[in-house]
Structure formats: C-alpha cells, structure tokens
C-alpha cells in the first residue's frame, strides 16, 4: 500500500499555488503535529506515527469535520498499533 504524501506546510503551499489564485475565496482549518502530540498524553510519537494519524483523519465524517475527537481516535489507533516490546 502506497503511503500518502506528507502534508507539510510546504506541500500545502505548493498545492494551493498550483490550483488556486491568490484572489480565490476559501476557508480552512489547519491541524499541526503538536495537536496530534497533545492527544498522545505523554507518549512520544515519531514523525511517521504522526503522519499515519493524519492520514487516518482523512476518513472523517464530513458532517462532523476534523475535531479533537477525530484526532484523539487517530492517535489512539496509532498507539494501539505499536508492537508490544514485551511480547
């Protein structure tokens, strides 16, 4: 399975510049890595784990949007998917 491109600030800017003019109207809500880390409740997350959680949020309910619950669920899924070092 091919991993989606990381949505970095730079990639977002490139995508917007390729598809929209500076005069186009828009509205956006941005979530950053620190938002995902805040829902890890003291657990460390790698960049790859944060990216995996961000990809999971792409499947949100459009009526609900991406919100703290969606981010928390994605982070929990990533943490639950870690291999148990004791196993």
MODELLER restraints for C-alpha pairs under 7 A, 6 or more apart:
rsr = mdl.restraints
at = mdl.atoms
rsr.add(forms.Gaussian(group=physical.xy_distance, feature=features.Distance(at['CA:6:A'], at['CA:51:A']), mean=6.59, stdev=0.5))
rsr.add(forms.Gaussian(group=physical.xy_distance, feature=features.Distance(at['CA:33:A'], at['CA:50:A']), mean=6.57, stdev=0.5))
rsr.add(forms.Gaussian(group=physical.xy_distance, feature=features.Distance(at['CA:36:A'], at['CA:50:A']), mean=6.64, stdev=0.5))
rsr.add(forms.Gaussian(group=physical.xy_distance, feature=features.Distance(at['CA:36:A'], at['CA:71:A']), mean=6.34, stdev=0.5))
rsr.add(forms.Gaussian(group=physical.xy_distance, feature=features.Distance(at['CA:36:A'], at['CA:75:A']), mean=6.68, stdev=0.5))
rsr.add(forms.Gaussian(group=physical.xy_distance, feature=features.Distance(at['CA:37:A'], at['CA:45:A']), mean=6.74, stdev=0.5))
rsr.add(forms.Gaussian(group=physical.xy_distance, feature=features.Distance(at['CA:39:A'], at['CA:72:A']), mean=5.38, stdev=0.5))
rsr.add(forms.Gaussian(group=physical.xy_distance, feature=features.Distance(at['CA:39:A'], at['CA:75:A']), mean=6.66, stdev=0.5))
rsr.add(forms.Gaussian(group=physical.xy_distance, feature=features.Distance(at['CA:40:A'], at['CA:75:A']), mean=6.32, stdev=0.5))
rsr.add(forms.Gaussian(group=physical.xy_distance, feature=features.Distance(at['CA:49:A'], at['CA:78:A']), mean=6.45, stdev=0.5))
rsr.add(forms.Gaussian(group=physical.xy_distance, feature=features.Distance(at['CA:53:A'], at['CA:74:A']), mean=4.89, stdev=0.5))
rsr.add(forms.Gaussian(group=physical.xy_distance, feature=features.Distance(at['CA:53:A'], at['CA:75:A']), mean=5.58, stdev=0.5))
rsr.add(forms.Gaussian(group=physical.xy_distance, feature=features.Distance(at['CA:53:A'], at['CA:78:A']), mean=6.31, stdev=0.5))
rsr.add(forms.Gaussian(group=physical.xy_distance, feature=features.Distance(at['CA:56:A'], at['CA:74:A']), mean=5.90, stdev=0.5))
rsr.add(forms.Gaussian(group=physical.xy_distance, feature=features.Distance(at['CA:57:A'], at['CA:66:A']), mean=6.75, stdev=0.5))
rsr.add(forms.Gaussian(group=physical.xy_distance, feature=features.Distance(at['CA:57:A'], at['CA:70:A']), mean=6.49, stdev=0.5))
rsr.add(forms.Gaussian(group=physical.xy_distance, feature=features.Distance(at['CA:57:A'], at['CA:71:A']), mean=6.69, stdev=0.5))
rsr.add(forms.Gaussian(group=physical.xy_distance, feature=features.Distance(at['CA:57:A'], at['CA:74:A']), mean=6.55, stdev=0.5))
rsr.add(forms.Gaussian(group=physical.xy_distance, feature=features.Distance(at['CA:60:A'], at['CA:66:A']), mean=6.24, stdev=0.5))
